[in-house]
């Protein structure tokens, strides 16, 4: 015998009604999204305003010089000639010198702190790096001008020039020095200034590498150096690119320290021990006495530097994106 029942099916449970706290939470999330969106748009608005205002102030120089402003290296305010090529070259050259000197040292310090150093040593080194990053740039410039200028120009640079005089390429780069004020001196000071920045960011990147990757490499028989090359560096390559590009941006925009030690002599030469000039330095040195088209040309240098830093940031994002895909 089969038993049947006519009981109706049990309806599904109804969702709980929204509470007052949930409504407040949703309102807070919406406000936060609007605040974040407004902050991002504010940055774009500020960049646009900077571009428009500087372009307006520099327009008389661009109008008079045309493309010669970027292709000419002659800077003669008395003759109303304003060519920025030598300053662009000097800015790029000292920045490249700074990166070549600072990046290996910074990555080495970061790897030492994260992979090798004991905790008792790690913390004092971090304090020293933080202190080095907090020193004003004018202090670096004055220190180099009063203490390094004469030893470099009279002793160090001549010895390097003598040692490389028989090597064709190095002979061109490290020829007989004129004085201690040169591209290379400015590059060394910039390298000292950007080392704490690159080191701090790289150290944070290396610290985020999962311990499982390190332990897996060591378990497969890798030495410590092989583990760093095979597990730590590939994992942090995107962060390393970001750190290097941030240091490059700082080097390109540095003003007072470079102005004190570069020599204030606009020229395009492969001789690293020769005096030169850079865009931030010439703006700082000459803006106070400038007027009219002369002043507009200096503002044009600032606008050029602004676009160069934007290009550097775009290149950094492109390189980081390719590193992620690889």
Buried (B, 14 or more C-beta within 10 A) or exposed (E): EEEEEEEEEEEEEEEEEEEEEEEEEEEEEEEEEEEEEEEEEEEEEEEEEEBEEBBEBBBBBBEBBEEBBBEBBEBEBEEEBBBBBBBBBBBBBBBBBBBEBBBEBBBEBBBBBBBEBEEEEBEEBBEEBEEBBEEEBEEBBBBBBEEBBEEBBEEBBBEBBEEBEEEEEBBEBBBEBBBBBBBBBBBBBBBBBBBBBBBBBBBBBBEEBEEEBBEBBBEEEBEEEEBBEBBBBEBBBBBBBBBBBBBBBBBBBBBBBBBBBBBBBBBEBEBBBBBBBBBBBBBBBBBEEBEEBBBBBBBBBBBBBBEBBEEBBEEBEEBBEEBEEE
